[in-house]
């Protein structure tokens, strides 16, 4: 895979994130979580091909927050809270690395 393919993977992940958001809005949290997980997997694959792309790291964090939101919607509050805490720590670390973000 090359950089163009990495971009295609991440672009596809955006569509999956949108489908997950739509499913979550319709009360289908399990389906939403599956979309978000697929989106996360594609972002991670893209990031292995372009590890210096900080924007994708921020977007991965966003997808992980949607996974936590789907856990929250399923009533898995402890898991969601742990995930949100991890999101905050990761965002703080990303912002330290790229303060202009």
Protein Blocks (a to p, Z undefined) as FASTA:
>chain_A
ZZklmmmmmmmmmmmmmmmmmmmmnopaklmmmmmmmmmmmmmmmmmmmmmlmklmmmmm
mmmmmmmmmmmmnopamlmmmmmmmmmmmmmmmmmmmmmZZ
